[in-house]
Amino acid sequence: MVRSLSFAIAFLCVGGSFSVAAPAYTLTNLGGSGTYGYAINALGEVTGRSTYSHQAHAFLYDGAMHDLGTLGNFASGSAINASGQVVGLSYVAENVIHAFHYDGAMHDLGTLGGTNAYAYGINDSGVIVGLSNFAPQNPATHAYRYDGTMHDLGTLGGTNSSAMAINNNGWITGSANIAGDLESHAYIYDGVMHDIGVLPGGKQSQGRAINSNGLVVGSAEVAENINHAFLYDGVMHDLGTLGGSTSLALGINASGQVVGMSDTTGNASLHAFLWDNGQMFDLNDLIPPTPGVRLIDATGINDAGQIVVHGSYNFFDATFLLTPVPEPATILLAAFGSSVLLASRCRRRLKIG
């Protein structure tokens, strides 16, 4: 018995290991008609748009779907913070779109002086970012930061810019034209707009999400009109694809897990992906087999690893919440860890006896 226990301990001590399986998720259909989820918060609450009475309205999902209404005749939620505050965009009149903030009621944030504005991000302090044109007859748009007042963030020397996300440190990412307007680059804004560049072979990039550590994800050209998902940590890294030619990263959590969408082999179709520890997984392979379900684009991930995904259910738009389940390898390692501890105690007792 002692020799068997010693062998088990020795196996682990000399490097015996067990393969780590790909992550796995449970799948929850949020319901609703024509539903498209765009963002998830720390509590697993989701926002986006869904069809109510033949019209798209912003929604909040917290275990049930809640209609947030509109400022006119259409609205969509773009981001949600830990307090359940939602931002997005809504028509206020024909061809006039304004950013909104929802905190129990929907508030019109106005514009930078032009006709249209969009809100795409909000942090836990309630600071909002987006883009707006700044003159009624001028279609050019600038990124803004809203803290009760809408502040123009400018550009990287060109005409246009946009802000897509803000973290809890107040850092912002998006894209902006550089001088000459021939190229648009991703940036980090920390009081100053910093150009974070492009991938080798390309000229364009766009930041889509930023985590608490200041890591940015988005998309960047690798060749003309071919874009790959990237992760920026001081250097821009190409995350590759699911076998096709293009990919786009849309969310990142504090652990550096990235989600988005990618062409599959042969550019056959778009599938949602998870990028984790240097590997890109097709999320369709990580859920229980579910007839009629296809996961198309993963739009957000929280620090608990929950993912909001737009897809289709029996060919209709649907939104799904993916929740991680314990990996079998993790359970096995925990069990063997307990066995080793027990073996060690037993061996000590045998020696004492």
N, C-alpha and C positions, 0 to 999 in steps of 0.2 A: 504493500500500500504506500509506504514511504517512498519507494523508488518510483511508483507511478506519479505520485504528487510531485516529486522532484523533477521528473521528465516534463510535466506540464509547465512547471515554473521555468525550467531551463528553456523550453520551446519559446516562451514569450521573451525571456531575457536575451536570447541570442538572436532575436529579430524575427521570430515567427509572427506572421501577420495574416490578416484576413482582408480580402478585397473589399473596397468600399463601393457600395452600389450607387447608381445614379439616384438623385433625390426623387421622392414620390409625393403626390399631392391628392387630397380629396377635391372634389369638384362640386361647386354649388352654382346652380343657375339662378341669377337674380330675378328672373321673370320679367314681366312687362312686355310691351310690344315694340319692336324695332329699337331695342335698347343698345346703347353704345356707352360703355364705361371708360372714363378717361383717367381717373386718379383714385388713389387709396390713401387713407391716413393711418396713423399708428394703431388705431382701434379696429382696423379692418373695415371702416366705413368707406363707401364708394360714392363718387358722383360722376355724372355724365348727362346723357339725354335719353329720353324715352318718349314714345308716342302716347299722348292722351287726347282723346276725342279728335283724332286725325291731325294732331298738331304736336310738334316736338317741344317738350318742356324739359327744363333741368330737373334732375332728381337727386335725392339723397337716399342711400341704402344703408340701414343700420340693423339689418335682420329683416326689415320690411322696406318696401319701396314707398318713398314720400315724394309727391309732386311739389316742386318748389315754385311752379308757375313761370311767368315771363314778365318782361317789361313792356311787351307788345304782343307779338304773335309767334315768337320762336325763342327758345333759350336753350343753352347747353352749359353744363358745369364743366370746368376745366381743371380745377384743383380744389383740394380740401385739406384743412389743417387739423391738428389734434383736437381742437375744440369743436370740430364739426362745422366751421365756417367755410362756405363755398364761394368760389369766384368763377366767373365765366363771361358769356356774352349773350346778348339778347337784342332782337329788333325792337326799336322804339317807334319806328315809322318805316314806311316803304323805303328800302335801300339805305336805312340808317341803323347802324349797329352800335350799341354802347356796352362797355364793360359793366358787370354788376358784382355786388358783394352781398351774400346772403348770410344773415346771422339770426334768423327767425323771421326776417322780412327781407325782401329783395330791394337793394339800394342801387340807384344809377350813379356810377362814378364819373360820368361825363367824359370829356376828351381833353386833349392838349390844346384845343382851340379849333380843331377840325370837325369833321362830320362823324367819323367812326373811331371806335376804340374797342380793344379786346383785352380781357384779363386771362392770363395763363398760369399764374403761380401765386401762392400765398404761404407765408411761413407761420410758425406758431405764435408770433407776436402780432399777427394780423397785417403785416406789410405785404402789399400786393404788387405784382409786376405784370407787364403786358406790352402792348404797342398801340399807338394812336397816330392819326395824321394830325398835323398842327396848324393847318390853315384850310378853310372851307373849300377852296378851289385847288388845293395842293394835294395830290395823291401820295406824296412821300410820307413815310411813317417813321417814327422814332420810338425806341424803347422808353418805358417810363417806370418809375417807382412811385407807389401811392401809399402815403401814411396819413391820410386826411387831406393831403394836397398832392396833385399829380406833378411829379418832377421829371423833366426831360433828361434822359441819360446821354443823349447825343449819339455819335457814331464813331467808327474807326477812321474817319476822314472822308467817307463817302456820303451818300444821300440818305440811305435807309438803315434802320436797325430794328430789332425786336428783342424782347425779353421773354423767356420761356419758363424760367424757374428761379426760385430764391430759396436759400437754406436758412437755418435758424441763426447763423452768424451775419445774415444780411447780404451774403455774396450772391450774385446774380449771374446767370448765363443765358445766352441766346446767340444771335448772329448780327453782324453789321457789315455794311459795305466799307471796303477800304478805298483810298483815294483813287479816283477814276471810275469807280462803280462797276468795274469789270469783274470783280471778285467779292464774295461775301465770306467772312471768316467767323468762326466761333470765338467767343470771348468769355473772360471772367471779369466781373465788375465788383470792386471792393472799395468804391469811392472814385476809382479811375477805371476806365475800360481797357483791359489788357487783351491783345490779340494772342490767341493760343495756337494759331497756325493751322496747317493742313497736313494730310497724310502724303507720303511720297507718291508722286505721279499725278496728284490732283491739285486743283486750284480753289476749291470751295469747301466750306465746312459749316456746320450748324450745331450749337450746343442745345440740348433738349432737357437735361436734368442735371442737378448738382446735389451731392450729399453733404452730410454734416462735416466731413473732412475736406471738403473742397474739391473732390473728384468730380469730373464732368464727363458725361456721355452724350452722344449724338450721332451724327453721320458726317462723313467726309468723302470727297472724291478720291478714288484710287486711279481713275482714268476718266476721260471725258464722258460725262453722263452715267458713270458707274460709281455708286456710293457704297461704302461699308460702314458698319457701326464702329465707333471708336470709344476708347476710354482714355481720358487725359489725367495724368498724375504728376504733371511737370513735363511729361513727354506724351505725345499722342500715339496710342497703340491701336493697331488694326485688330478688331475682334473677329474678323472673318465672316463666314456665312454658313448656312446649313447645306451647302453644296451648290447653291446657285451663284448668281453674279452680284446681287445686292443685298444689303441689310441696313437696319436702322435701329439704334438704341434709343429707348424712350424713358427708362427709369433706372435708378440705382439706389441701393440702400446703404446703411452705414457700414455693412460688412463688405461692400464692394460687389455684391451680386447685381448683375445687370439684366434687364429684360428689354425685349423689343420684337422685331419681326424680320424675317429673312426669306428670300427665295429658297426653295428646295432644289435638289439636283435636277438639272435640265430646265431650271426656271419654271417648273411645273405649276407651283402654287406658292402663296405666301403662308408661312407658318410662324406662330409665336415661338420665341426662344427664351431660354434662361442661359446666361453666361456665368459660370462659377468656377473659380480656381483654374482659369486658363482653358476651360472647355465650354463649348456651346452645345446646349441640349435642345432638342425639339420638344416643346412642352406637350405636344400631342402624344409623345411616347411616355410621359411621366404621370399620366392620369389613368384611372380605371377605364377599360374599354367601354365606351358609351355610344351606342348607335345614334347617328344623326348629328354628332358633335364634331366641329372642327375649330381649333383654336388658331386664329389668324394673326392677331397682334396683341402682345402684352404691353399694356400702357403704364403700369406702375407696380412698384414693389415696396412693402414697408419693412421696418427693421426686424419684424417677426418672420419675415420671409413669405408673407401672404402676397399673392399676385392678382391683379385685376386684368382680365383678358377679354378683348372683344373677339367674337367668333360667330359661328352660325350653328343653329340647331334646326335640323330639318330644312336647311336652306334659308332660314330667316335670321336676321340680325339678333344676336343675343350677347349678354355679358355674363361672365363667369368669375367666381371668386375661387382661387386655388389656395388651399391651406396645406402647408407641409405636414407630412406624417413622419414618425421616426423611421430612420433607415434600418433595415434588417441588420446590416453590419454593425451599426451603432448599438443595437440591442445585444448582438452577439458579443461585442467587445465588452459591454457592461457586464454581461453574464460571466465572461471569462475573467474579467477583473475581479468580480466577486469570488469566483472559484479560486483564483490565485491567493486572494486574501485569506479565504477559508483554509486553503492548503497550508499557507504559512503558519496560521494559528495552530492547525492540527500538528504540523511538524514540530513546533515548539513544545506542544503538549506531550508528544511522543518522546521528545528528548528529555523533558522533565520527568516523565513517567519512567 
